[in-house]
Amino acid sequence: MPSETTGGTARTSSQWQTADSEYYLHPFTDYKSMQEAPARVVARADGIYMWDADGNRVIDSMAGLGCVAIGYGNKELAAVAAAQLEELSYCHSFFRTTNRQAIALAEKLVRISPANMSHVFFTVSGSEANETAIRLVRHYWDLRGQPERKIIIGRDNAYHGSTMATASLSGIAPMHGAGGDLPLPGFVHIGCPDHYLYGANESEHEFGLRAARWLEEKLLHVGPDRVAAFVGEPLQGAGGAIIPPDSYWPEVARICKKYGVLLVSDEVLTGFGRTGHLWAIEGYGVTPDIITCAKALTSAYVPISATIISKTIADELIEKGGEWYHGFTYSGFPMACAVALANLRIIEEQNFVNRIANDIGPYFGKKVKELENLPIVVDARSRGLFAGIKLGRDKFAREPFDEALGVGPWCMQHALDHGLALRAMGDTMMLLPPYIVTSEQIDEIFEIARSTFQAAQQRFA
């Protein structure tokens, strides 16, 4: 068995797995199952590939968790991080203190955001960025003399984070049962714009309008003067790779404007080019009041996130707010900001957004659509380098598999055993390859994916 050496201690991969089971609590994990089937120990990665501690190579068609945008092993980002640690390893943002890297990154983010944006608040994770947005919209309405505006509307199957507030905003039911008596008061949900599930007898355009109007129905039910904001991912990720019809977001924006409700675009997963637009919400012609982002901001080389806010909100905060009692030790962390600046420069210099929109994205989408000729694939959808492939027993009768069969998790493990990492959300498989993926690598991804689904067809159908 190969061994890995860390801190002078050599261990086999099985020894690392044993230590993992004994000491490490993983996120979103059934801990008893970890005792029965140990974790895969990833030892190194380069480009779009990872190698485990036993030397097996895997194509990472998930870009980590949709975050390793420009791929693994980028030496330029590593050098920037090392240089920044030597120059200024830490600088807090409290007590009228700042650093050049944080200033430069805030300026950069404002310049590449919609024209109504003016200021940036830095955090560490997507959860914290969305937590900041939640507190900010409520604070904004307090400053406007409308403290009754506390309710925040989210959607079923949405994912916005794992803090008490962001888990409440999220619409994934098991998260609400994971301790904490969630959702907290002040969070309500509407249906998600999943055309396959809810719009079988409508065109995508008609369904998009109807799904958007669920927001208006909820507003009228709870009272528009009690609602602070509507928060949504432009494309829903963890809740099932849901891509709304083109008619959906413009109608949502119209409704928010009609009732004076703030619109927050959660771009943690989709920001910085994944959909072929720098911001996914721009692809729908919509300008939000707040954008939250993380993941591809540094291509996951260093944790950082940001809440980008409009001039209207910033002016209110600055002129009337006084001290806002909110912040984090690592807000504006110099190394993270330096890496983010270098990462954004690489995304621009290599023209990734245009490449995803007009070159590799359409090729990827073609390969996604080709999977629909498999009987087990009941729906295959994509935008840019974002795809969801829904599996079912009968595509014509729209009959799903029995959840107890675990078809999606079986496919995820089968693909991994054959050298491909993809994600199962129930029986929907999600693909989010790094921006650097080539057409040849896409062919390899879909060759393994297709054979996996064919094997599942034989096993479960």
C-alpha positions, 0 to 999 in steps of 0.5 A: 500500500502506498504511504503518505508522509505528513509531519514526519509520520508515514501512514498507509492510506488505510491508516489515514482512513482509520484516523479520519473515522476516529477524529474527523466529523465531515460536513453533510455526512452519515457518521455511522456509514463512515465507519462502514465505508471509509472516506476516499483520501485525496493526496494531490491534484492537477488540472482537472484530475485528482489522485487518491492516496492509493494512486488512483486518478479521478476526473473531477467533473465537480470542480471540487464543490463547483469552486475550483474554477481554473483547475488545480495546481496553478503555480501563479496563485500559489506564488501569489499566496506565498508572497503575500504571506511573507509581506503581510500575513494578516491584517484585520479590518476593524478600528479604522484599519485596512490593507491594500489587497482588500481595497483593490479587490473591493474596487475590482468587484464593484467595477465588474459588477452591475452598474448599480453596485458600489460597496463590498463586505468581505467574509470567508464562506458563502454561508457568511456572505449570505448571512451578511446579506440577511442581516443587511437587508433587515438593517436597511429597512430599520434605517428606512423606518420600516422595521416591520420588514423582517420576512425573507422569502426563499425557495424550496430546494434552495441552498444558501448555507449552513448557519442558523439563518442561512439554513433557515433561508435554504429550502432543503427539508433535511437541513431544517431537521438537523438541530436548531429548531429550523427554520427560524421565524421570519423565513418563508419559502415558495416553490422552485422553478423546476419545469420538469417537476411542475410544468409538464403541461406548459411551455417553459415560457408559460411555466416560468411566468407562473412559477415567478408569480408564486412570489407575488402570491406569497407576498400578498399572503404575508403582507408586502410591507412585512417582506425585506427581500427575496433571495435566490440562486440564479440556477439552483445547485445543491437542490437539484441543478435547477435551471429556470426558464428564461421568463422566470427571473425578469418576472421575479424582478418585476414583482420585487420592484412592484412591491419594493422588495429587495432582490438578492442574487446568490452567486456563490456557485454561479459567479465569475463565469460558470454560466457564460456570463460573469454573473449568472443573473445577468444572463436573464437581463436582471439587476439585483440589489445585492450579489453574494459570491465565493467559490470561484472568487479564488478558484478555492485556493483560499477561502473568501467570500463577498457581499456586494451591495447597491449604492442605494443600500450603501448610502443608507448604511453610510449616512444613517447607520452609525456603527453596524455590529457585524463582521469577522476576524478574517474579513479582508484577509490579505492573502485571500484578497491577493489570490482573488485578484490574481485569479480574476486576472487569469479568468479575464486574460484567458477569456474564460467567460467568452469561452464558456459562452461560445466554445466549450460551454455549447460543446458541453451542452451538446454532450449533456443533451445527447444523454437524453437518448438513454431510457434512464435519463428523463431530463438533461439540462445545462447552461454554460458549464452547469448541468443537471441530469435527472434519472427516472424509471420511465421518462414518458410516464415521468415515473421516478425511481423509489428513493429507497433504491438509492439510484443516484448515490449508486451512480456516483459511486460507480462513476467514481470507481471508474475514474469520474467524480460527479455529484448525486442530489437524489436521482439528479446528477450534477456536473460542474467541470473546471473552466479549463476543461477541454473538449477531449476531456469532456468526451472522456467525462461523458463516456464514463457518465454514459456507461454509468447510466447504462449500468444503472439502467440494467441494474434498476430499470 
